[in-house]
């Protein structure tokens, strides 16, 4: 008997959905007259294509595609460069190399792209900084980003700010790194700066400040969205582990 009630509930749900979303009335009739088969057809024919075309659907498709063929986007970018050797295509290819941690190849392309009117392009310089950080050229990152700020004073990039702080830390310029991490504070889109700063304080023996920062990350995660916690799970997990260990 419960199957009948479940079927009825599903029919009512999709029937209301079809009406509220302005679908052709024929779908309401199909759902009512053919029960679960009609509901399934409604999902496959009407809802699934729409969902796959949405931003969330595209993200899922891209994630699945990257699992099956991690270099799919790289191959597409390489092919585009072979067809048209433009700065835009070179940048897209360099971005794919960065995503695959092939930093030396990315660095070569970004350097090649910095010519003519693109010699001081902020996006190319930011990409070059990411590539330099990937290969451990910390002072080079600092130099590139200092030049970026000098040549593009109105350009703002939270990602660039974090790269700068990480490069200073990697170069052993800890007081300067602390200053940059502190400047980002809790206004940064992710908890990474707070966690990195906390790790510095912990290494310096300043456990109280480290704990305070880790606790702020945990508190932020509790009121944040599921997407925030999923995207930043590495840092949230680190903060929770540190807070748990401090008790």
HELIX and SHEET records of a PDB file:
HELIX    1   1 UNK A    2  UNK A   20  1                                  19    
HELIX    2   2 UNK A   25  UNK A   42  1                                  18    
HELIX    3   3 UNK A   43  UNK A   47  3                                   5    
HELIX    4   4 UNK A   48  UNK A   53  1                                   6    
HELIX    5   5 UNK A   55  UNK A   68  1                                  14    
HELIX    6   6 UNK A   72  UNK A   83  1                                  12    
HELIX    7   7 UNK A   87  UNK A   99  1                                  13    
HELIX    8   8 UNK A  103  UNK A  113  1                                  11    
HELIX    9   9 UNK A  116  UNK A  118  5                                   3    
HELIX   10  10 UNK A  122  UNK A  134  1                                  13    
HELIX   11  11 UNK A  138  UNK A  151  1                                  14    
HELIX   12  12 UNK A  158  UNK A  170  1                                  13    
HELIX   13  13 UNK A  174  UNK A  184  1                                  11    
HELIX   14  14 UNK A  185  UNK A  187  5                                   3    
HELIX   15  15 UNK A  192  UNK A  203  1                                  12    
HELIX   16  16 UNK A  207  UNK A  223  1                                  17    
HELIX   17  17 UNK A  226  UNK A  231  1                                   6    
HELIX   18  18 UNK A  233  UNK A  246  1                                  14    
END                                                                             
